[in-house]
Amino acid sequence: MTTHQYVITTITKFTIVTTFNQMEIHTATGKPLIVDQNPAQKVYVELPDGTVTLMSVTDLKVGYDLFDATSQTWTTITGIYYQNGGTHTMYDIYTTFPGNYIANGYLDPVKT
């Protein structure tokens, strides 16, 4: 984010995770970001007042903007849909420095 440059990283760990909930975050680009409802999962967000911050997916709201890493632009969240229950297979990817990767166009920072 700070250098506005892409770098090549290596996947060092890839784990399959079973969750019992998920979120579909829809944006103006038409590409949803699907994540589990885990507060550790964070994305870069631009708030309505112009503040850019790293925010937990569980705190997102319609009207906030997500960083679209492919186009290097911000795109507005148009809907958030929750699936509570069921079994969902998710994938955690860990990479070498800086640890970020792009998931369906959106920058996915290191999980803390």
ABEGO torsion letter per residue (X at the ends): XAAGBBBBBBBABBBBBBBABBBBBBBAAGBBBBBBBBAABBBBBBBAAGBBBBBBAAABBBGBBBBBAAAGBBBBBABBBBBBEEBBBBBBBBBBOAGBBBBGGBBBBBBX
